[in-house]
């Protein structure tokens, strides 16, 4: 190879230049352009995979959110504390039944005392208890039926009023030593259940649940 030929090759490919950098055929950017990825036939949207019927607006309208109710996402509450009867309402009704039943049993004993002639003025006052017991049981049934607790609450207060009246009458009429103290202890113990019944029956939760009756 002659010196002229080497000089021509040196001029054509300077030091550090590769053939693909100087536009040699088959190399360089023209061979690496943007790939031709356009819409391919047969790969469009697949029919039948859109929104499934029964999920979406029907549940959103019925339940207030776009998914059906599940054990971890229950139905929306129909009132602030839930659609079911609150435990305090159940407790009030149970107390009403218990208080009414015990009142009837005590009044049977008072009635026997009257029949055998061993009664006194407070005993006759306590014979008003069956009326209160009837109201307590009726109010408890109404509350369990998702009705107002007013009857139960009023009957419980009436029971307390009868006991207090018996204590007042006993304080005025009983002359026996220690008789008034015994009566006071009885009235205090007998007042526990009707007082608890009245408190539970008039809780805001119970009244709110009863007022939200559909």
C-alpha positions as MATLAB code, in Angstrom:
seq = 'XXXXXXXXXXXXXXXXXXXXXXXXXXXXXXXXXXXXXXXXXXXXXXXXXXXXXXXXXXXXXXXXXXXXXXXXXXXXXXXXXXXXXXXXXXXXXXXXXXXXXXXXXXXXXXXXXXXXXXXXXXXXXXXXXXXXXXXXXXXXXXXXXXXXXXXXXXXXXXXXXXXXXXXXXXXXXXXXXXXXXXXXXXXXXXXXXXXXXXXXXXXXXXXXXXXXXX';
ca = [
       0.000    0.000    0.000;
       1.393    3.334   -0.952;
       1.725    6.346    1.307;
      -0.996    8.184   -0.634;
      -3.490    5.425    0.038;
      -2.709    5.444    3.790;
      -3.129    9.180    3.905;
      -6.525    8.938    2.217;
      -7.683    6.287    4.695;
      -6.445    8.427    7.603;
      -8.377   11.407    6.305;
     -11.527    9.304    5.844;
     -11.432    7.840    9.406;
      -9.827   10.246   11.886;
      -8.564    8.822   15.164;
     -11.445    7.826   17.536;
     -14.105    7.781   14.808;
     -15.960    4.552   14.095;
     -17.532    3.716   10.822;
     -21.065    3.989   12.253;
     -20.332    7.519   13.452;
     -19.558    8.821   10.017;
     -22.541    7.420    8.278;
     -21.227    4.097    7.130;
     -23.949    2.121    5.388;
     -25.952   -0.136    7.738;
     -24.979    1.712   10.938;
     -26.117    4.772   12.856;
     -29.436    6.380   13.765;
     -31.318    5.493   10.575;
     -31.470    1.878   11.754;
     -32.829    2.716   15.244;
     -35.780    4.996   14.654;
     -39.092    4.949   16.522;
     -40.669    1.527   16.302;
     -43.827    1.297   14.355;
     -46.191    0.256   17.186;
     -49.586    1.416   16.085;
     -52.980   -0.130   16.697;
     -52.659   -3.776   15.942;
     -55.532   -5.642   14.445;
     -57.315   -7.888   16.900;
     -56.057   -6.148   20.039;
     -58.739   -3.563   20.616;
     -61.053   -3.348   23.670;
     -62.426   -6.768   24.515;
     -66.208   -6.702   24.666;
     -67.853   -7.897   27.903;
     -65.278   -6.486   30.335;
     -66.958   -3.204   31.097;
     -68.861   -2.365   34.346;
     -70.657   -5.464   35.530;
     -74.410   -5.231   36.075;
     -75.487   -5.035   39.707;
     -72.398   -3.167   40.942;
     -72.261    0.575   40.988;
     -75.308    2.849   40.860;
     -77.851    0.332   42.252;
     -75.774   -0.254   45.379;
     -74.782    3.372   45.579;
     -78.439    4.377   45.580;
     -79.535    1.675   48.000;
     -76.666    1.784   50.467;
     -74.960    5.120   49.954;
     -71.635    3.717   48.670;
     -70.623    1.936   45.457;
     -70.065   -1.515   46.959;
     -72.491   -4.077   48.371;
     -72.578   -4.495   52.172;
     -70.188   -7.057   53.626;
     -69.425   -8.266   57.168;
     -66.582   -5.739   57.371;
     -68.616   -2.980   55.685;
     -72.155   -3.299   57.103;
     -75.263   -1.541   55.928;
     -75.450    2.167   56.644;
     -77.002    3.043   59.977;
     -80.663    3.972   59.940;
     -80.156    6.160   63.018;
     -77.055    7.469   64.806;
     -76.342    4.278   66.765;
     -77.459    1.595   64.352;
     -80.606   -0.116   63.100;
     -80.730   -2.770   65.842;
     -82.221   -2.297   69.301;
     -79.555   -0.838   71.617;
     -78.474   -2.823   74.653;
     -79.721   -0.073   76.968;
     -83.255   -0.459   75.601;
     -83.125   -4.214   76.172;
     -81.836   -3.619   79.712;
     -84.667   -1.174   80.409;
     -87.269   -3.671   79.209;
     -85.771   -6.498   81.273;
     -85.709   -4.272   84.353;
     -89.342   -3.424   83.711;
     -90.330   -7.087   83.640;
     -88.309   -7.894   86.762;
     -89.586   -4.886   88.712;
     -93.170   -5.574   87.724;
     -92.924   -9.236   88.654;
     -91.373   -8.552   92.056;
     -93.966   -5.879   92.749;
     -96.773   -8.344   92.097;
     -95.186  -10.910   94.415;
     -94.801   -8.365   97.224;
     -98.348   -7.178   96.783;
     -99.597  -10.734   97.167;
     -97.921  -10.788  100.552;
     -99.448   -7.424  101.483;
    -102.867   -8.675  100.412;
    -102.529  -11.701  102.677;
    -101.634   -9.374  105.555;
    -104.775   -7.344  104.910;
    -106.929  -10.461  104.777;
    -105.649  -11.774  108.116;
    -105.950   -8.374  109.777;
    -102.234   -7.726  110.306;
    -102.033   -4.750  107.999;
    -101.404   -1.090  108.706;
    -101.687    2.170  106.775;
     -98.399    1.773  104.819;
     -99.411   -1.735  103.781;
    -102.673   -0.438  102.322;
    -100.743    2.187  100.377;
     -98.412   -0.474   99.009;
    -101.428   -2.318   97.606;
    -101.321    0.254   94.802;
     -98.301   -1.650   93.540;
    -100.162   -3.930   91.084;
    -101.220   -0.891   89.076;
     -97.589    0.142   88.777;
     -96.580   -3.422   87.936;
     -99.113   -3.553   85.106;
     -97.690   -0.320   83.696;
     -94.131   -1.600   83.994;
     -94.855   -4.819   82.135;
     -96.904   -3.027   79.483;
     -94.174   -0.433   78.992;
     -91.514   -3.130   78.687;
     -93.532   -4.928   76.010;
     -94.043   -1.671   74.127;
     -90.350   -0.855   74.269;
     -89.382   -4.259   72.918;
     -91.840   -3.569   70.115;
     -89.877   -0.426   69.147;
     -92.373    1.939   70.744;
     -91.968    4.912   73.054;
     -90.474    4.311   76.526;
     -92.840    6.852   78.108;
     -95.146    4.191   79.614;
     -92.231    2.292   81.134;
     -90.618    5.456   82.444;
     -93.851    6.783   83.944;
     -94.702    3.459   85.586;
     -91.250    3.275   87.172;
     -91.645    6.774   88.594;
     -95.112    5.847   89.866;
     -93.625    2.844   91.685;
     -91.108    5.096   93.420;
     -93.875    7.550   94.302;
     -95.965    4.775   95.905;
     -92.991    3.670   98.002;
     -92.258    7.203   99.144;
     -95.939    7.734   99.981;
     -95.952    4.544  102.062;
     -92.897    5.803  103.949;
     -94.538    9.167  104.653;
     -97.758    7.522  105.833;
     -95.760    5.143  108.008;
     -93.789    8.001  109.568;
     -97.070    9.677  110.533;
     -99.041    6.657  111.737;
     -96.571    4.093  113.080;
     -95.916    4.450  116.819;
     -93.994    1.235  117.372;
     -90.340    1.570  118.237;
     -88.195    0.780  115.228;
     -91.193    0.420  112.918;
     -90.351    3.486  110.831;
     -86.721    2.459  110.432;
     -87.721   -0.958  109.138;
     -90.136    0.611  106.703;
     -87.444    3.040  105.509;
     -85.051    0.164  104.842;
     -87.741   -1.677  102.873;
     -88.584    1.414  100.813;
     -84.911    2.073  100.087;
     -84.283   -1.468   98.893;
     -87.509   -1.647   96.902;
     -86.743    1.645   95.122;
     -83.526    0.414   93.509;
     -85.115   -1.497   90.630;
     -87.732    1.104   89.612;
     -85.118    3.860   89.766;
     -82.794    1.874   87.504;
     -85.700    1.123   85.184;
     -86.547    4.801   84.885;
     -82.921    5.756   84.245;
     -82.419    3.171   81.498;
     -85.786    3.864   79.894;
     -85.042    7.595   79.599;
     -81.514    7.379   78.231;
     -81.021    9.460   75.060;
     -80.010    6.312   73.178;
     -83.264    4.559   74.054;
     -85.425    7.562   73.254;
     -83.583    8.173   69.977;
     -83.974    4.566   68.913;
     -87.681    4.552   69.788;
     -88.227    7.835   67.933;
     -86.564    6.402   64.800;
     -89.276    3.809   64.390;
     -89.803    3.183   60.634;
];
